[in-house]
Amino acid sequence: MSTWVLLAAVIIGFNAVSLAAILCVYLLYPHYIILFIFWVQGYIAGLKTKYVSDGQVTFCYGEKNKPRSDKPSLVFIHGFTANKESWSQSIKLLPKDLHIIAVDLLGHGHSSVPGEEVELSMDYMMDTFHRFLELAGLSSVKVHLIGISLGGNIAGHYAVRHPETVAKVTMICPAMFTPVDSELARGLKEKLAKGVENLTLEDSKLLARDVDGLKELFQTLCYNKSAFLINKQFLVGLLTLRQPRLNFFLRLYRSSSLHFLPSLSNVAANITPPSQVIWGKQDSIIDVSGAEYLKAKLPDCRHVDIIDKCGHALNLEYPELFAKHILKFIMEDKDSSKKYD
């Protein structure tokens, strides 16, 4: 047997073993593929994964570049049951010199899960988020908070409590009760009338606990249904990552329904930093009527950007357009007092 034939046989054998290994992981452990994809997305976006802890809670976050004295640090806050990687597609489109942080909220991604004894109150969420900013080295740095859904709600409330540290705030379809109720909000209010303790995992699409539920959730999150045509095996992988946190998600959903959703409209008039509101026109989770409501309440609302043919997960559905709207606000003269439509 010649050397070349032997080498060819070795290469073919190695490739066959590699293919078999990949197939085995795909069929038996698809969540590892999901984690790898998340890592690749973060890497392409330029985010380095880091951890900070105070001994009680641990936050995982992605960071790009270092804080700057001449520009605010961008802090991205994801939505309910999501993670920091949900921002990767948009972050990679932003200018390369910005200091960017994308955090896994407690109970999400790779951050620690608060124990059953912890009340997930507004004060707790605000205090722990403030602690994260301190641990991440942002206590003396101006920040531009960019949050979607639950993250948008947190961004708004934090701007009320710490206006001295917030340079700007962008709220993307923030979690709130809106003038016109979405179908999800109507159902939630009916359940709340019977007592928040009666809310269960079966009561919301957001608390999907099986493959069919996840598929329905993704279809609900977007207007462009083709944006989330996900292979069933990948849904199995996502479910594997999600299941250990379902009880926490239910606790947070109950708390959010009582404390977060009703309160943003009440504090909007106290969000004094320059603000931006972005919404998907066909959002079926949080109705778009909230955009005009916030515009009327916010003291310094610079932009209200409504994206047509777009649902709730607009950072995933239209990452390029989302990045364009964010960049417009980032580059704007921070001292301008002019309101924009």
N, C-alpha and C positions, 0 to 999 in steps of 0.2 A: 504494500500500500504506500503510495507516494505521500510526501509531507503535505502537499496541498489537499489531497483527499482527506487525510487525517484531520487537518485543520478545519476543513469544511464540515466534517462530521461533528467535531467538537462544538463549532459555532451553532450548528443546527440543534444539537442536543441542548446546549445552554439556552438558546432561544425558546425551545420547547418547554424546558423546566420553568423559565421565567414566565412564559405565557400561562402555564398551568398554575403557578403561584398567584399571578394577578387574577386569574379566573376564580381561584379559591377565595381570595380576599373579597372579590366582587360579590360572590354568592353567599359567603358565610359571615363576612365582617365588613359590610359596605360602609359602616360609619367611619372606618379608617380612611376610606377613599374620600369621604366628605371632609374629614379633618385635614387631609392632604390638600384638597381643593381650596379650603379656607386659607391654609398656610400660603399656597401659591398666589392666591388673590391678594393677600396682604403683602407678600414679598414684591409682587409686581407694582403695587401701589406705593412701595417704599416704606412700609410700616415695619418697625422692629418690635417684636412681642416682648413685653416687660411685665413685671409683677411688683406690686408694693403692698405692704401690710403694716398694720399697727398692733398686731398680735391678737386682734379680735376679728377683723375682717381683712380679706385679701382681694385686691382688685387686679385683674388682668387688663392690659391695654396695649394698643399699638401706637408707636410714636414715630414721627418723621421729622427729622431736623431738631434743632435746639430752640428754646425760647429766644425771642428777639425783643430788643428795647423799643424798636421803631414800629413794630406791627403786633397786633394782638395774636395770641395763640388761638387756633381753631380747635374747639373741643366738640367732637361729634358724639351725640347721645342717641342710641338706637331705641327702637320701640319694644313693646311688650312681647316677650318670648323670642326676640331676635338676638343679634350679637354684633360685635364691632365689625365683623367682616361684611356686614350688609352695606357698609359705606365704601368698600374697596374700589368698586367700579367708578365711583364718582371722584374719590380722592386722587386717583391716578391722573385725572384730567385737570386738576388744579395746578397752579404755578409751583415749580419745584422748590422754591425757596421759602415757602410758608412753613411755620411750625404747626404741626397737626397732631392731635391726639384723638384716638377713637377708643372709647372705654367699653368694657363689658360691665353693665350694671350688676349689682349684687344679685345672685341667683341666676345669672345668665352667662353664657359662654364659659369661660374658665375662671370667672370670679367665684368667691366662696358663696355658699347658700346660708342665709340667716336661719338660725335655729327656730324650732316651733315656738319657743318662748318669746321670740321677738315680735313685737307689734309693728307691722309695716305701715306706720303712720306717716303723715306728711313730714312731721318733724324728724323722724328717723331717716327718711329718704334724703331730706335736705342736709341733715347733719353728716350722714355718711358720704354723700356726694362732695360736700365741702371738705371732708377729711381726705377724700381721694385727691382733690386738687392740691391740697397741702402736701400729701405724700408724693405726688408726681412733680413737685417743685414749682407749682403755679400760684403759690400763695401771694407772691408779690408781682405777679404778671397779669396784665389785662387779658381777658379772654373774650372770644366771640363764640357764644354757645349756639350750636346747631343741633336741634333735636327733632325727631319725628315721632308722632303719635304720643305714647307715654313719655318718650324723651323730650318732645316738644313741650309737654306739660311741665316736666321737671325743669327745663330751661327757663320757662316763663316764671315759675315760682322762685327759682334761684335768683333770677334777675331782680325780683322784688326784695328778696332778703339781703342780697349782696350787690347792690347797684354800683358800689365803689370799685368792684373788681370786674364787672361785666362791661365791655366796650360796645358790644352789639349782641343781639339775640335774634336767631332765625327759628321760627316755629313752623314746622311742616305738618299740616293736618294734625294739630295737637289734640291729644285726648281731652275731650270736653263734651258737655251737653250743649248742643247747638240749637238755634231757633227752630230749625226743621229737624225732626228726629230721623235718623236712619232706621232701617228695619232692625238692625242690631240694637240700637238705643231703645227703641220701643219695647223690644222683648226684655231687655235688661231692666227697664223701669217697672215692667209688670212683675218681674221676679223680685225686685227690691221691695215692692209694696207688700210682699209676703214675708220679708225679713232677709237680710243679707246672708244669714246662716243657711238659708235654703238654696243658695247658689251652689251648683255642683258642676263637675266636669262635663256633664251632658248639656249644660245650659248655654253654651256659647261655642261658636265655630272657632273662636280664638284659643279654646282649650282642647284642640284636637288631640285625641289619644290613640288613634289607629291610622292605618294607611289611607283609608277612604276619607277620614276626617281631615288629614293633612292635605290631600288632593283638593278637597272642597275649600279648605282654608286658602290655599294658594290661588284658586280660581276666584275667590271672593276679594282677595287683596288687590287684584289688578283688573283693569278694564280690557286690556289687550291679553286675551286668554292664552295666546301663543307664547307669551313671555314666561309662563311657568308650566310648560309641557315637560314635566320631569319624569324620568324613567322610574318605574315602580320600585326597583331595587334601591335607588337613591332615596326614595321616600322611606323605605325600610331603614336605611342608614340614619336619616334624620330623626326618625321615630326612636331609634335606639339612643341617640344623644338626648332626646327630649324627655323620655319617660322618667328618668330618675328625678326630674325637677317638676313633674306635673303637680304634686301637692303644693310645692312652693308657688307655682303659677296660679293655682286656685286661690291660695291665700292672698297673693298680690292682686288678683282680679277682684276679689271681694273688697279689699282695702281701697283699690283704685275707684271702684264704683261708689264708695261712700265718701272718700276724701279728695280724690284727684279730679274726677270728671265734673263734679258740680262746682268746683272752686276756681278754675282758671278764669271763667267769665267774671267772677267777683273781684279778682285781683288784677285784671288786665289794665285797668286805669292806673295802676301803680307800677307798671313795667316801664320805667323811665328811660332806659338806654335805647338808642336807635334800634328799631325792630323791623323785621321782614316776616311776612306770612306767605307761605307757599301751600297750594292745595291742588289735589287732583279733582277736576270738575265732576267726574263720575265716581267719586269716593263713596263706597257703600258701607264703610265702617264708621267714619265720622263725617257727617254731611257738610258739604261745601258752604252751606249758609253761615257756618262759623267764621268764614273769612271776612265777610263784610261786617259782621258783629265785632270782631276783634279790631278791624280797621277803625271803626268808630270809637272804640274804647282806648286804644293804645295812644299814649301822649305823643310819641314820635315815630309813627309808622311810616317808614320810607318807601316800602314796596309791598304790594299785594299781587302775587303772581299766581294766576289760575291756569293750570295746564289742562288743555282739552284732551278728550279721549284718554284719560288717565285715571287710575284708581288710587287706592290708599298707599300702596308701596311704590310711590313715584320715583324714589331713589334707585329702585331695582328695575322699574318698568322703563324709565327714560333717564338713565344716568347722565347722558351728555347734556340734555336740556336742563336737568336739575343742577349740574355743575355750572352751567352758563348763568343761571339765575343767582346761584350762590356767589359766583365770581363778581357779578355786577354789584352786589352789595359789599363784598370784600373791598373792591377797588374804589368805592365811593368815598368822597371826602367825608371823614368822620365828623367834621364840625358843621356840616351843612344842616340846616334846620328845615329845609324844604321837604314837604310831603310829596310823594309820588303815587300815581295810580298803578 
